[in-house]
Amino acid sequence: MAGHARYTALLDACVLYPLAMTDALLSLATAGFFSAKWTTRIEEEWIRSLERQRPELVGKLNVRRDSMRDAIPDWEVPETSMVFS
């Protein structure tokens, strides 16, 4: 249902880093309230930030990343369509 939402939100690392906020946002997206999108660069940023804060999680966040991708199959915004300054 995530692909049929009226609104689309680009989720930045600052909202994907707090795990509870990510869970809430992805729950709303899978319920069809909005379409959640992010880039692989954003994924790398939240993973790097969380691993820096919690060193015991280094190398263990790929499972969470993959679960997020599975929950929102149309999550990816290609880097070529983004303009970073």
N, C-alpha and C positions, 0 to 999 in steps of 0.2 A: 504494500500500500504506500510505501514511502515515495514511490515515483509518481503518485497521482495527487500529491498535495498542491494546494493553490499557492502557497508561499514556499520560498526556498531560502535557507539560511546557510551561509558559509561559516562553519564552526572553526574558530581559530584555536591555537594551542592554549590560550588563556582560559578557554572554557572546556577543553578536552583534558587538561592537566588535572583538575580536581575530579577524582573518580566518581564521587556522588553526583556532581553536576553533569558529568558525561552520561551517567546512567539515566538521570532524569531526562536530559535532552533527547537521548536516543529512544527512550520509551515513548516520548511524545511524538517523535518522528515516525516510529514504527506504527503508532496509532493513527497516523495520517494527518496530524496537526500541521506539519510542515515537512518539507523535503530537506534533509540534512546533507550537507556537502563539505568536503575538505580535500586537501591535497596531500600527496606523499611528503612534501616538505613540512606541512603542518604536523603530520604524524611524527616525523623525525624530531621536530621541535618539542612536542609534548613528551615524547619518550625520553629524549635527552634531558629535559628539565626534571622529570620525575626520577630518572636514574641518578641525577646529580644530588637531588634531595634525599633519595632513599637508595643508597648504594647496594643494599641487599637485593634490589630488584633488577640489577644489571643483567641483561640477557634473558629476563623472564617476561617481558612485556609484549613479546610478539604474539603470544596466545591471546592477550586482551585485544591487541590491534586486529588480529584475524577475526575475533568474535565481533568486533565493531563492524568490520567489513562485511561479515556474514549477515549481521542484523540490518544493514543498510546497503543492499547490493549495488545501488547506483550512487555510491558515496563520492566517487572520484571526480575531481575537477582537474583536467589535464594542466600541467604546469605551463604548457604553451598558450593556454587561454588566460593566464593570470599575468598581471603587470605588477611587478614588485619594484618598489623604489628604495 
